[in-house]
Amino acid sequence: MNKSKTGVFYWKITAGLLAILLAAAGGLMLSDHLTEKLAHTAPDYSRRALGPVLEKGAVQAAVNRMEAETAQARETWTGPDCGEKETERDKEEKLETSYVFSERDYDFLYHQTGLGRQAVDQVLSGPDGPAKLKNLQDTFFEEPRYICVRDNAVCCREETVDEKGSVVLTTDLTGVQDGDILITKSSHVFGWRNGHAALVIDAEDRETLEAIVIGKDTGIRRFRKWEKYPNILVMRLAGAGREERAQVAEWAEQNLLGVPYRLTAGFFGEKQRVLDSSGRSAAAACTGTQCAHLIWRAYAQFGYDLDPDGGWVVTPKQLANSPLLEVVQVFGMDPDDPWP
């Protein structure tokens, strides 16, 4: 092969490789662009007035209070009857509750505000509850502006902005408690939404424990960054008491703070060994973690496996679909299927 033919051959190889690289880069840019459009899902149904449901709930609560007061007065004059007894706590709740809703009412409020049952009750038990609920409904039905912020060469996240492009808070995290789990789809690597998750360790001070990125140890962060995302999901361990969930948060802060970030956390049988030893006071040291694994590890210590498929790796999407968790609040996702 003479020099001219050799030069042409190498030129064709170089041009071919360059074309492949350009096509790959274009494909990645396109997938990134399409992924960004999925950062917020607004309700595809009509907004409806909350007033009638709130009024009905207030009336039912008033009826319950009257019945409780009547029962107390009857016992004062005649003594307790021989029928089925209400506990003292049942009577106190009837006297204290300002709203009583049916399951259908709670479902209506969830689809209009994004708040689960416990969050609705907490909002309405505070000052200006109905007004706050309406404000949350306003935000729930809005479609926010957002931009894509590049964290590094491959990782991006979305943040909400105003008309001038300044970052703004999207929604108010409502009724969050220690041990709750925050999840967002706003983090993505090219066309794949890997998402992000955090464990609430101090709801009063609005603090989370998180594994952020390779090269950084787990650390304590503030809620504020979560309220900038165009989609948020707050999950809670179903059927567990507030004290137990607070214990999980406390254990996580004591044992999972300052742990190196490791993408392969949970590989090679690690997860099963943790589950086999769950509940023991002397837990095996966690030598590496990632955002979803950190949360899984904390709850696994107390015997709860939040990974629905039991695989080597646990992801934010898997946490969002765990049957052991219930929704406290959803924003920017489909309330019926937040992360399909």
Sequence and secondary structure as in RCSB ss.txt:
>XXXX:A:sequence
MNKSKTGVFYWKITAGLLAILLAAAGGLMLSDHLTEKLAHTAPDYSRRALGPVLEKGAVQAAVNRMEAETAQARE
TWTGPDCGEKETERDKEEKLETSYVFSERDYDFLYHQTGLGRQAVDQVLSGPDGPAKLKNLQDTFFEEPRYICVR
DNAVCCREETVDEKGSVVLTTDLTGVQDGDILITKSSHVFGWRNGHAALVIDAEDRETLEAIVIGKDTGIRRFRK
WEKYPNILVMRLAGAGREERAQVAEWAEQNLLGVPYRLTAGFFGEKQRVLDSSGRSAAAACTGTQCAHLIWRAYA
QFGYDLDPDGGWVVTPKQLANSPLLEVVQVFGMDPDDPWP
>XXXX:A:secstr
  HHHHHHHHHHHHHHHHHHHHHHHHHHHHHHHHHHTTS    SS    SHHHHHHHHHHHHHHHHHHHHHHHHH
HHH   SS    HHHHHHHHH S    HHHHHHHHHHH B HHHHHHHHTSTTHHHHHHHHHHHHH   EEEEEE
SSSSEEEEEEE TTS B       S  TT EEEES EEETTB   EEEEEEETTTTEEEE  STTS  EEEEGGG
GGGSS EEEEEETT  HHHHHHHHHHHHHHSTT  B TTTTTTTHHHHHHHTTT SS      B HHHHHHHHHH
TTT    TT  S   HHHHHT TTEEEEEEESS TT S  
